[in-house]
Amino acid sequence: MPVLVSLALDQGLDLLGTALGQGLTLMLLVTAITGIWLYRRRRATPPEPPRVRHFTLLRTEGADGAPVGYETTRPSGTKIARWVGGRQRLFELTDVQLEDGTYAAEPLDHF
């Protein structure tokens, strides 16, 4: 092994001594520092906890005549099945906010 190192030094193939080698070392160092900084920055901001949203199931009526409500932490686009009026109906949660502050849950099945 020492013979190969000696040969490489004699031939001028020492990459650490060349400008390319120094630039490569500097670039790797900067990349490592940037990666560590980005990792710590992303971990420093805690993830947002899921929030409870109130949905109004459109085209439904409860026993008191008011629309049926539904509370969940599920995201928009989720499909849910609820028992309404003695039968199970399929709804999709949306981002559409109604006048009363609740969000709309659109019915997917029609009779």
DATAJO-V997794 format. One record per residue. N is the residue number from 1. RES is the residue in three letters. PSI is psi in whole degrees, -180 to 180 (none if undefined). BURIAL is + if it has 24 or more other C-alpha atoms within 12 Angstrom, else -. Layout:
BEGIN
n = {N N}
res = {RES RES}
psi = {PSI PSI}
burial = {BURIAL BURIAL}
END
This chain:
BEGIN
n = {1 2 3 4 5 6 7 8 9 10 11 12 13 14 15 16 17 18 19 20 21 22 23 24 25 26 27 28 29 30 31 32 33 34 35 36 37 38 39 40 41 42 43 44 45 46 47 48 49 50 51 52 53 54 55 56 57 58 59 60 61 62 63 64 65 66 67 68 69 70 71 72 73 74 75 76 77 78 79 80 81 82 83 84 85 86 87 88 89 90 91 92 93 94 95 96 97 98 99 100 101 102 103 104 105 106 107 108 109 110 111}
res = {MET PRO VAL LEU VAL SER LEU ALA LEU ASP GLN GLY LEU ASP LEU LEU GLY THR ALA LEU GLY GLN GLY LEU THR LEU MET LEU LEU VAL THR ALA ILE THR GLY ILE TRP LEU TYR ARG ARG ARG ARG ALA THR PRO PRO GLU PRO PRO ARG VAL ARG HIS PHE THR LEU LEU ARG THR GLU GLY ALA ASP GLY ALA PRO VAL GLY TYR GLU THR THR ARG PRO SER GLY THR LYS ILE ALA ARG TRP VAL GLY GLY ARG GLN ARG LEU PHE GLU LEU THR ASP VAL GLN LEU GLU ASP GLY THR TYR ALA ALA GLU PRO LEU ASP HIS PHE}
psi = {-43 -28 -40 -40 -43 -42 -42 -40 -38 -35 -9 27 18 103 -27 -25 -14 166 -36 -43 -43 -41 -38 -42 -45 -41 -41 -39 -46 -41 -42 -44 -43 -42 -44 -42 -46 -40 -47 -36 -42 -37 -21 -28 113 148 147 127 150 139 148 128 146 126 148 122 108 149 37 157 135 -172 -29 1 -6 155 149 136 162 132 136 164 5 150 166 149 -11 140 133 153 127 148 119 124 34 4 157 130 153 132 154 129 136 172 5 121 131 173 -31 3 -9 168 155 139 109 135 138 -22 138 143 none}
burial = {- - - - - - - - - - - - - - - - - - - - - - - - - - - - - - - - - - - - - - - - - - - - - - - - - - - - + + + + + + + + - - - - - - - + + + - - - - - - - - - + - - - - - - - - + + + + + + - - - - - - - + + + + + + - - - -}
END
